[in-house]
Amino acid sequence: MSEYSNFTIIGVTGFGESGSSAVTNILEEFKCIKLLRGGAEFECKFFTNTIFPLETALKNQLYVNAAVKEMLYQAYTLSKDKFYAENFGTDNFIKLTNEYINSVTGVWLGGSYSERDSFFISKKEQNNFVKAKALFNSLYKNAYNLYEQYHWEPSFQQVANQYYGKFTDDFYTKTQEYTAKLFNITGEKQRFVLVDAMFRPETAVQELNWYTNAKFIIVDRDPRDLYILSKVYKGEPYLPTWNVDSYIDWFKTYRSCNECNAAYPEKILQLRFEDLIYKYEESLVRIKTFLSLTDDEHIKKGQVFIPEKSRTNTQVFRKHPEYAGDIRKIEKKLSEFCYNYSEEQIRCFESKDEIGSGVIIEDIRKQAIIFQKTGRLPFSKFKGAFLFSLLYLNCMTLRNRKTFFSKIKGFIKIFFSMIIFPADFLYKLIYIIQFQSKNKNKIVEFR
């Protein structure tokens, strides 16, 4: 048992816009649960994004070097992020990650093969490579004298640490020690540490092996609402709502992990977002039972998560009768995932304010993507050239300047952009015309 294992990590996640932050809000109300700095704003995805590829690579003894470099690259990059630095410590994060890598892999100095290698080779060293190559050629002088059917001879290339290894019985033990030490900064003298988006539902069972003490909560949402929320309001690029058939297939595919997760009821709790609202007390009992929490520890009940307010974010599919055909398909193909509302729970939307503004974010995304791919605009090329000009850009960013001196700087930029506006406008116009000409036969398929 690790010396850093007195606390339990609670990981909360969903499938993207599926309402997992509601559980995070509920758990914030308990005095025995410590939330990482940053709260629900801090999506701690480092471990799921790096340990999973590393474990997979070690099990197959393939692409180990690439997996290690990616992990190190993300560690160095994220160590500068405010929330990672506050929760894990900048130097501590990098130090412990390097120690962990060295404990599960071997390393040697060899040729540069990973796309991340350049990140770990200093600029000065990269600039000196040409001279080093010239030195190699000068010393070598084409001395190769073995037989080759096709011409070949040794050549010099940049070198960097190259990692190798295979999966061993102590991999999970070493990984648990690594994660426990990192979370110990927050978890010391705590009963629970709450982490948002720490794992993926699809790999939850496997990821439990990485932590000494951990429990996962997964939240899912009615597929009808998820479809409309992305299509009409949020336009999330990771939700495939261009085509309802693709959406249904995607939804089914990613929920195929539910049965596997259900086999671990002591470690994984699966909740419905709608139950948190319409069956609040029942859901609360499930959460408290799962984590062995008491009513006395729930000192801020109803202060962070307010079911009545969150009710606004349910049944949004009823606001949009224009998508009734898509909703019927979803109800037919994904019936087991659609929430069964009672007569009393069904919401009715009648006023124009309730139904919405009529702005469909997916239509806006389509126009932007069509321009990105083909250069075609929903308005004239001249308006587009003005929209992309430095003058327009500086005018738009002026509103975001808060201090007096930053506003002065903004006005100066606008002044100079007015001077160069004719040339800048003409340059942007020519760019649009040329891009449209090169891509006039390109067709964008939204599927």
C-alpha positions as CSV (number, residue, x, y, z in Angstrom):
1,M,0.0,0.0,0.0
2,S,1.4,3.4,-1.0
3,E,2.2,6.0,1.7
4,Y,0.1,8.4,-0.4
5,S,-3.1,6.4,-0.4
6,N,-5.1,7.7,2.5
7,F,-7.5,9.7,0.3
8,T,-9.9,8.5,-2.4
9,I,-10.0,10.2,-5.8
10,I,-13.5,10.8,-7.2
11,G,-13.4,11.1,-11.0
12,V,-16.5,12.6,-12.7
13,T,-17.0,12.5,-16.4
14,G,-19.5,12.1,-19.2
15,F,-19.7,11.7,-23.0
16,G,-19.4,15.4,-23.9
17,E,-22.1,17.8,-22.9
18,S,-23.9,15.1,-21.0
19,G,-24.2,16.9,-17.8
20,S,-21.3,15.6,-15.6
21,S,-20.8,19.1,-14.1
22,A,-24.1,18.6,-12.2
23,V,-22.5,15.8,-10.2
24,T,-19.4,17.9,-9.6
25,N,-21.6,20.7,-8.3
26,I,-23.5,18.3,-5.9
27,L,-20.2,16.8,-4.6
28,E,-18.9,20.3,-3.9
29,E,-21.6,20.6,-1.3
30,F,-20.0,18.0,0.9
31,K,-17.5,19.2,3.5
32,C,-15.3,16.0,3.3
33,I,-14.7,16.4,-0.5
34,K,-11.8,18.6,-1.7
35,L,-12.2,19.9,-5.3
36,L,-9.1,20.5,-7.3
37,R,-8.3,24.2,-7.8
38,G,-10.2,25.3,-10.9
39,G,-13.2,23.3,-10.1
40,A,-15.4,22.2,-13.1
41,E,-13.4,24.6,-15.3
42,F,-10.3,22.4,-14.9
43,E,-10.7,19.3,-17.0
44,C,-7.8,17.2,-15.9
45,K,-7.4,15.0,-19.0
46,F,-3.6,14.5,-18.8
47,F,-3.7,11.0,-17.3
48,T,-6.3,9.5,-19.7
49,N,-4.6,11.2,-22.7
50,T,-1.1,9.9,-21.9
51,I,-1.1,6.8,-19.7
52,F,-3.6,4.9,-21.9
53,P,-1.4,5.3,-25.0
54,L,1.7,4.4,-23.0
55,E,0.1,1.3,-21.5
56,T,-1.2,0.2,-24.9
57,A,2.3,0.8,-26.5
58,L,4.0,-1.3,-23.7
59,K,1.6,-4.1,-24.1
60,N,2.2,-4.3,-27.8
61,Q,5.9,-3.2,-27.6
62,L,5.1,-0.9,-30.4
63,Y,5.4,2.9,-30.6
64,V,6.6,3.1,-27.0
65,N,9.0,5.9,-27.8
66,A,6.2,8.0,-29.4
67,A,3.9,7.4,-26.4
68,V,6.6,8.5,-23.9
69,K,7.5,11.6,-25.9
70,E,3.9,12.6,-26.1
71,M,3.5,12.1,-22.3
72,L,6.6,14.2,-21.6
73,Y,5.6,16.8,-24.1
74,Q,2.2,17.2,-22.5
75,A,3.7,17.3,-19.0
76,Y,6.1,20.1,-20.0
77,T,3.4,22.0,-21.8
78,L,0.7,21.6,-19.2
79,S,3.0,22.4,-16.3
80,K,2.8,26.0,-17.5
81,D,-1.0,25.9,-17.3
82,K,-2.4,27.7,-14.3
83,F,-4.5,24.9,-12.9
84,Y,-2.0,22.1,-13.4
85,A,0.7,24.3,-11.8
86,E,-1.5,25.0,-8.8
87,N,-2.7,21.4,-8.3
88,F,0.5,19.5,-9.0
89,G,3.3,22.1,-8.9
90,T,5.2,23.0,-12.0
91,D,8.6,21.4,-11.1
92,N,7.0,18.6,-9.2
93,F,4.8,17.6,-12.1
94,I,7.7,17.4,-14.5
95,K,10.0,15.7,-12.0
96,L,7.5,13.0,-11.0
97,T,6.6,12.4,-14.6
98,N,10.2,11.9,-15.6
99,E,10.8,9.6,-12.7
100,Y,7.7,7.5,-13.6
101,I,8.8,7.2,-17.3
102,N,12.2,6.1,-16.2
103,S,10.7,3.4,-13.9
104,V,8.5,1.8,-16.6
105,T,10.8,2.1,-19.7
106,G,14.4,1.9,-20.8
107,V,16.2,4.7,-22.6
108,W,19.2,5.1,-25.0
109,L,20.6,7.9,-27.1
110,G,19.7,7.3,-30.7
111,G,18.3,8.7,-33.9
112,S,15.5,11.1,-33.9
113,Y,12.3,9.4,-35.0
114,S,9.4,10.8,-33.0
115,E,7.5,13.9,-34.2
116,R,8.0,15.3,-30.7
117,D,11.8,14.9,-30.7
118,S,12.3,18.5,-31.9
119,F,10.7,19.8,-28.7
120,F,13.3,18.2,-26.6
121,I,16.3,19.3,-28.7
122,S,17.3,22.9,-28.0
123,K,17.3,25.4,-30.8
124,K,21.1,25.9,-30.5
125,E,21.6,22.1,-30.8
126,Q,19.3,22.0,-33.8
127,N,21.2,24.8,-35.5
128,N,24.5,23.0,-34.8
129,F,23.2,19.9,-36.5
130,V,24.4,21.0,-40.0
131,K,28.0,21.4,-38.6
132,A,27.8,18.1,-36.8
133,K,26.7,16.4,-40.0
134,A,29.6,18.0,-41.9
135,L,32.0,16.8,-39.2
136,F,30.7,13.2,-39.5
137,N,31.1,13.3,-43.3
138,S,34.6,14.7,-43.0
139,L,35.7,12.0,-40.5
140,Y,33.9,9.1,-42.3
141,K,35.1,9.8,-45.8
142,N,32.8,7.1,-47.4
143,A,34.7,4.2,-45.8
144,Y,31.8,1.8,-46.1
145,N,33.0,-1.4,-47.8
146,L,30.3,-4.1,-47.3
147,Y,28.2,-5.4,-50.1
148,E,24.8,-3.9,-50.7
149,Q,22.6,-4.8,-53.7
150,Y,21.4,-1.2,-53.8
151,H,23.5,1.8,-52.9
152,W,23.6,2.5,-49.2
153,E,26.0,4.1,-46.8
154,P,25.9,5.4,-43.2
155,S,24.5,8.9,-42.6
156,F,24.3,11.2,-39.7
157,Q,21.1,12.4,-38.1
158,Q,20.0,14.2,-35.0
159,V,19.9,12.2,-31.9
160,A,17.6,12.3,-28.8
161,N,16.6,10.0,-26.0
162,Q,14.8,6.9,-27.4
163,Y,12.5,5.0,-25.1
164,Y,11.7,1.3,-25.2
165,G,10.0,-1.3,-23.0
166,K,7.3,-3.8,-22.4
167,F,4.3,-4.2,-20.1
168,T,5.4,-5.8,-16.8
169,D,3.5,-7.0,-13.7
170,D,4.5,-4.0,-11.7
171,F,3.3,-1.4,-14.2
172,Y,0.0,-0.6,-12.3
173,T,1.9,-0.5,-9.0
174,K,4.3,2.1,-10.4
175,T,1.5,4.0,-12.1
176,Q,-0.5,4.1,-8.8
177,E,2.6,5.5,-6.9
178,Y,3.0,8.1,-9.6
179,T,-0.6,9.4,-9.6
180,A,-0.8,9.2,-5.7
181,K,2.3,11.4,-5.3
182,L,0.9,14.0,-7.8
183,F,-2.5,14.1,-6.1
184,N,-1.0,14.1,-2.6
185,I,-0.5,17.9,-2.9
186,T,-4.2,18.3,-2.8
187,G,-5.2,15.0,-1.1
188,E,-3.1,15.2,2.0
189,K,-5.3,15.1,5.1
190,Q,-8.4,14.9,2.9
191,R,-10.9,12.1,2.7
192,F,-11.8,12.7,-1.0
193,V,-10.3,14.6,-3.9
194,L,-12.7,15.5,-6.7
195,V,-11.4,15.6,-10.2
196,D,-13.4,16.6,-13.3
197,A,-12.9,14.8,-16.7
198,M,-10.1,12.6,-15.3
199,F,-11.1,9.5,-17.2
200,R,-13.0,8.3,-20.3
201,P,-16.2,6.2,-19.9
202,E,-15.0,3.9,-22.7
203,T,-11.8,2.9,-20.7
204,A,-13.0,3.5,-17.1
205,V,-12.4,-0.1,-16.0
206,Q,-8.8,-0.1,-17.3
207,E,-8.1,3.4,-15.9
208,L,-9.2,2.3,-12.4
209,N,-5.9,0.3,-12.3
210,W,-3.9,3.6,-12.4
211,Y,-5.1,4.8,-9.0
212,T,-4.6,3.3,-5.5
213,N,-8.0,4.5,-4.3
214,A,-10.5,5.8,-6.9
215,K,-14.1,5.8,-7.7
216,F,-15.7,6.9,-11.0
217,I,-19.0,8.6,-11.7
218,I,-20.3,8.7,-15.3
219,V,-23.2,11.0,-16.3
220,D,-25.2,10.6,-19.5
221,R,-28.0,12.6,-21.1
222,D,-31.1,12.0,-23.2
223,P,-29.8,11.6,-26.8
224,R,-32.6,13.8,-28.0
225,D,-31.5,16.8,-25.9
226,L,-27.8,16.1,-26.7
227,Y,-28.6,16.2,-30.4
228,I,-30.5,19.5,-30.2
229,L,-28.2,21.2,-27.8
230,S,-25.2,20.7,-30.1
231,K,-27.1,21.3,-33.4
232,V,-28.9,24.5,-32.3
233,Y,-27.1,26.0,-29.4
234,K,-23.5,24.9,-28.8
235,G,-22.2,23.5,-32.1
236,E,-19.6,21.2,-30.4
237,P,-17.3,19.9,-33.1
238,Y,-16.9,16.5,-31.3
239,L,-20.6,15.7,-31.5
240,P,-21.6,14.5,-35.0
241,T,-24.9,16.2,-35.5
242,W,-24.7,17.1,-39.2
243,N,-26.6,13.9,-40.0
244,V,-29.0,12.2,-37.6
245,D,-28.1,8.7,-38.9
246,S,-24.4,9.3,-38.2
247,Y,-25.3,10.7,-34.8
248,I,-27.4,7.6,-33.9
249,D,-24.6,5.3,-34.9
250,W,-22.0,7.4,-33.0
251,F,-24.1,7.5,-29.9
252,K,-24.7,3.7,-29.9
253,T,-21.0,3.0,-30.4
254,Y,-19.8,5.1,-27.5
255,R,-22.4,3.8,-25.1
256,S,-21.4,0.2,-25.8
257,C,-19.1,0.5,-22.7
258,N,-22.1,0.9,-20.3
259,E,-22.6,-2.8,-19.8
260,C,-18.9,-3.3,-19.0
261,N,-18.9,-0.4,-16.5
262,A,-22.1,-1.8,-14.9
263,A,-20.1,-4.9,-13.9
264,Y,-18.2,-2.8,-11.4
265,P,-20.9,-1.3,-9.2
266,E,-18.5,-0.7,-6.2
267,K,-16.1,1.4,-8.3
268,I,-18.2,2.9,-11.1
269,L,-21.6,4.6,-10.7
270,Q,-23.6,5.5,-13.9
271,L,-26.2,8.3,-13.5
272,R,-28.7,10.0,-15.8
273,F,-28.6,13.8,-15.9
274,E,-32.4,13.9,-15.9
275,D,-32.6,11.8,-12.7
276,L,-30.4,14.4,-10.9
277,I,-33.2,16.9,-11.6
278,Y,-36.5,14.9,-11.7
279,K,-35.4,12.3,-9.1
280,Y,-33.0,14.5,-7.1
281,E,-33.4,12.8,-3.7
282,E,-33.2,9.3,-5.1
283,S,-30.0,10.2,-7.1
284,L,-28.6,11.8,-3.9
285,V,-29.1,8.6,-2.0
286,R,-27.3,6.6,-4.8
287,I,-24.3,9.0,-4.7
288,K,-24.1,9.0,-0.9
289,T,-24.3,5.2,-0.8
290,F,-21.7,4.8,-3.5
291,L,-19.2,7.1,-1.6
292,S,-20.3,6.2,1.9
293,L,-21.3,9.9,2.6
294,T,-23.6,11.0,5.4
295,D,-26.3,13.6,5.6
296,D,-24.3,15.5,8.2
297,E,-21.5,15.9,5.7
298,H,-23.9,17.5,3.1
299,I,-23.5,21.0,4.6
300,K,-24.4,23.1,1.5
301,K,-27.3,21.0,0.1
302,G,-29.1,22.9,-2.6
303,Q,-26.6,25.8,-2.6
304,V,-24.4,24.8,-5.6
305,F,-26.6,22.4,-7.6
306,I,-30.1,23.7,-7.9
307,P,-32.4,21.2,-9.6
308,E,-35.1,23.7,-10.4
309,K,-32.6,25.9,-12.4
310,S,-31.0,22.9,-14.2
311,R,-34.5,21.8,-15.3
312,T,-34.3,24.6,-17.9
313,N,-31.6,22.5,-19.7
314,T,-33.9,19.4,-20.1
315,Q,-36.4,18.6,-22.8
316,V,-35.0,21.2,-25.2
317,F,-35.9,18.9,-28.1
318,R,-39.5,19.9,-27.5
319,K,-38.6,23.5,-28.3
320,H,-37.8,22.6,-31.9
321,P,-40.6,20.9,-33.8
322,E,-38.7,21.6,-37.0
323,Y,-36.5,18.6,-36.0
324,A,-39.4,16.3,-35.2
325,G,-38.4,13.9,-37.9
326,D,-34.9,13.5,-36.5
327,I,-36.2,13.1,-33.0
328,R,-38.6,10.3,-34.1
329,K,-35.6,8.5,-35.6
330,I,-33.6,8.9,-32.4
331,E,-36.6,7.7,-30.3
332,K,-36.9,4.6,-32.5
333,K,-33.2,3.7,-32.7
334,L,-32.1,4.8,-29.3
335,S,-35.2,4.1,-27.2
336,E,-33.3,2.6,-24.3
337,F,-31.4,5.8,-23.8
338,C,-34.3,8.3,-24.1
339,Y,-35.6,9.5,-20.7
340,N,-39.0,8.3,-19.8
341,Y,-40.8,11.5,-18.6
342,S,-44.0,11.2,-16.7
343,E,-47.1,13.3,-17.6
344,E,-46.3,15.7,-14.8
345,Q,-42.7,16.2,-15.9
346,I,-43.3,17.0,-19.6
347,R,-42.6,20.6,-20.4
348,C,-44.7,22.6,-22.8
349,F,-43.2,25.5,-24.8
350,E,-45.6,28.0,-26.2
351,S,-44.3,31.6,-26.1
352,K,-41.7,32.8,-28.7
353,D,-39.2,33.5,-25.9
354,E,-39.4,29.9,-24.7
355,I,-39.0,28.5,-28.2
356,G,-35.8,30.5,-28.9
357,S,-34.2,33.1,-31.1
358,G,-34.2,31.1,-34.3
359,V,-30.4,31.3,-34.7
360,I,-29.1,27.8,-35.5
361,I,-25.4,27.6,-34.6
362,E,-24.9,24.6,-36.9
363,D,-25.9,26.7,-40.0
364,I,-23.3,29.3,-38.9
365,R,-20.7,26.6,-38.6
366,K,-21.5,25.2,-42.0
367,Q,-21.0,28.6,-43.6
368,A,-17.6,29.0,-41.8
369,I,-16.5,25.5,-42.9
370,I,-17.5,26.1,-46.5
371,F,-15.4,29.2,-46.5
372,Q,-12.5,27.4,-44.9
373,K,-12.6,24.7,-47.6
374,T,-13.7,26.6,-50.7
375,G,-13.4,30.3,-50.0
376,R,-17.2,30.8,-50.7
377,L,-18.8,33.5,-48.6
378,P,-22.5,34.0,-47.6
379,F,-22.1,37.6,-48.8
380,S,-20.0,39.6,-51.2
381,K,-16.2,39.3,-51.6
382,F,-15.9,43.0,-50.8
383,K,-17.7,42.6,-47.4
384,G,-15.4,39.6,-46.8
385,A,-12.3,41.6,-47.5
386,F,-13.4,44.3,-45.0
387,L,-14.3,41.6,-42.4
388,F,-10.8,40.2,-42.6
389,S,-9.0,43.5,-42.6
390,L,-6.7,44.7,-39.8
391,L,-9.0,47.7,-39.4
392,Y,-12.0,45.6,-38.6
393,L,-10.0,43.3,-36.4
394,N,-8.6,46.1,-34.3
395,C,-12.0,47.7,-34.0
396,M,-13.5,44.5,-32.7
397,T,-10.7,43.8,-30.2
398,L,-11.0,47.3,-28.8
399,R,-14.1,46.3,-26.8
400,N,-12.1,43.7,-25.0
401,R,-9.5,46.2,-23.7
402,K,-10.2,47.0,-20.1
403,T,-7.5,49.4,-18.9
404,F,-7.0,53.0,-20.0
405,F,-3.5,52.2,-21.4
406,S,-4.7,49.2,-23.3
407,K,-7.5,51.2,-24.9
408,I,-5.0,53.9,-25.9
409,K,-2.9,51.1,-27.5
410,G,-6.0,49.9,-29.3
411,F,-6.8,53.4,-30.7
412,I,-3.2,53.6,-31.9
413,K,-3.6,50.3,-33.7
414,I,-6.8,51.5,-35.3
415,F,-5.1,54.7,-36.5
416,F,-2.3,52.9,-38.2
417,S,-4.6,50.2,-39.7
418,M,-6.7,53.1,-41.2
419,I,-3.5,54.3,-43.0
420,I,-2.8,50.9,-44.5
421,F,-6.5,50.0,-45.0
422,P,-6.6,50.5,-48.9
423,A,-3.6,48.2,-49.4
424,D,-4.7,45.7,-46.8
425,F,-8.3,45.6,-48.2
426,L,-6.9,45.0,-51.7
427,Y,-4.6,42.2,-50.5
428,K,-7.5,40.5,-48.6
429,L,-9.7,40.8,-51.7
430,I,-7.1,39.3,-54.0
431,Y,-6.6,36.4,-51.5
432,I,-10.3,35.6,-51.4
433,I,-10.6,35.7,-55.3
434,Q,-7.5,33.4,-55.7
435,F,-8.6,31.0,-53.0
436,Q,-12.1,30.7,-54.5
437,S,-10.7,30.2,-58.0
438,K,-8.4,27.3,-56.8
439,N,-11.2,25.6,-54.9
440,K,-14.2,26.3,-57.2
441,N,-14.9,22.6,-57.9
442,K,-14.5,21.5,-54.3
443,I,-17.6,20.0,-52.6
444,V,-18.1,20.0,-48.8
445,E,-20.0,17.0,-47.5
446,F,-21.5,17.3,-44.1
447,R,-21.9,13.7,-42.8
